Amino acid sequence: MPHCHTYLKRLRDHGYRITPQREMIIQIIAHCGRHMSAEEVMEKVRAKTSSINIATVYRTLDLLVENGLASRFDLGNGNTAYATSEHGPHIHLVCKHCGSVTEITESDISASLDRIEDLYDFDCRPYHFSVHGLCRDCRDTRTD
């Protein structure tokens, strides 16, 4: 069963009504294979139907996040992106100057996460998160 059908079944099993708009939103984000903003999801849905608004897109994405089926993360400058749980755990390095985003896998920082767990007795296996800083190019060209 494709994971979009799994998501729809899980929501139905939890008593959520699956409207045609909600189903389209879930299919789009489940099959895109990348992170998407609510606005990008909206554009793709609008290509199929005009009977949708951005509030419906946000509510559906929030519903997916609340039910553990997707993650929401901050890309800086008020930009938010969403990805389904099928996208796998990873971290985003977001440049505060140019806005570039570099993805690294959780395994790349697993030693740091293990240290946090040891020091603070805190189970730390994030699914998605963002670290904001400066990329090499912006750091090298800074004049201050």
C-alpha positions in Angstrom: 0.0 0.0 0.0 1.5 3.4 -1.0 2.3 5.5 2.0 -0.4 8.2 1.0 -3.0 5.4 1.4 -1.5 4.5 4.8 -1.7 8.1 5.9 -5.3 8.4 4.7 -6.2 5.1 6.5 -4.5 6.3 9.7 -6.4 9.6 9.7 -9.7 7.7 9.0 -9.0 5.3 11.8 -8.5 8.3 14.1 -11.9 9.7 13.1 -10.8 12.3 10.7 -13.0 13.0 7.6 -11.1 12.7 4.3 -12.4 15.3 1.9 -11.3 15.4 -1.7 -9.1 18.4 -1.0 -7.5 16.8 2.0 -6.8 13.6 0.0 -5.2 15.7 -2.8 -3.0 17.5 -0.4 -1.9 14.3 1.2 -1.2 12.6 -2.1 0.9 15.6 -3.3 3.1 15.8 -0.2 3.4 12.0 0.0 4.6 11.6 -3.6 6.7 14.7 -4.1 9.9 13.2 -2.7 11.1 16.4 -1.3 10.2 19.2 1.2 7.4 21.5 0.2 6.0 24.8 1.5 2.3 25.1 1.9 2.3 27.5 -1.0 4.0 24.9 -3.3 1.4 22.3 -2.2 -1.4 24.9 -2.9 0.0 25.4 -6.5 -0.1 21.7 -7.2 -3.6 21.3 -5.8 -4.8 24.3 -7.8 -3.6 22.6 -10.9 -6.3 19.9 -10.2 -9.1 22.0 -8.7 -9.9 25.6 -7.9 -12.0 24.6 -4.8 -9.2 25.0 -2.3 -7.8 27.7 -0.2 -4.5 28.1 1.6 -6.1 27.7 5.1 -7.2 24.2 4.1 -3.7 23.4 3.0 -2.2 24.6 6.3 -4.9 22.8 8.4 -4.2 19.5 6.5 -0.4 19.9 6.9 -0.8 20.7 10.6 -3.0 17.6 10.9 -0.3 15.4 9.4 2.3 16.9 11.7 0.1 16.5 14.8 -0.4 12.8 13.9 3.3 12.1 13.3 2.9 11.6 9.6 4.9 14.7 8.6 7.4 17.2 10.0 7.4 21.0 9.9 10.6 22.9 10.0 11.8 26.5 9.9 13.9 27.5 6.9 14.4 31.1 8.2 12.9 34.4 7.0 9.4 33.1 7.8 9.7 30.2 5.4 8.4 26.8 6.6 8.6 23.5 4.8 7.0 20.1 5.3 8.0 16.6 4.6 6.4 13.3 5.2 7.8 10.8 7.7 8.9 8.7 4.6 11.5 11.3 3.9 13.6 10.0 6.8 15.5 11.8 9.6 17.8 14.6 8.7 19.0 18.0 9.7 18.9 21.2 7.6 21.8 23.7 7.8 20.2 27.0 6.9 22.3 30.0 6.0 20.9 33.1 7.6 22.4 35.3 4.9 21.8 33.7 1.6 19.1 31.2 2.6 20.8 28.1 1.2 19.8 24.8 2.8 22.1 21.9 3.1 20.7 18.5 4.2 22.7 16.2 6.4 21.6 12.8 7.7 21.1 12.2 11.4 23.9 9.7 11.3 26.3 12.6 10.4 25.7 14.0 13.9 24.9 10.8 15.8 28.0 11.2 18.1 26.7 14.6 19.2 23.2 13.3 19.8 24.7 10.4 21.8 26.6 12.9 23.9 23.4 15.0 24.6 21.7 11.8 25.7 24.6 10.9 28.0 25.0 14.4 29.5 21.4 15.3 30.0 19.7 11.8 30.2 17.6 13.0 27.2 16.4 10.8 24.4 17.4 12.9 21.5 16.5 11.4 18.1 15.0 14.3 16.2 13.2 13.5 12.9 13.8 16.9 11.2 15.3 20.0 12.5 17.1 23.1 11.3 20.4 24.7 12.4 20.8 28.3 11.4 24.2 29.9 10.7 26.4 31.0 7.8 27.4 28.9 4.9 31.1 28.8 3.8 30.5 31.3 0.9 28.7 33.8 3.1 31.2 33.4 5.9 34.2 33.9 3.6 32.7 37.0 2.0 31.7 38.8 5.3 33.5 42.0 5.8 32.5 42.7 9.5 
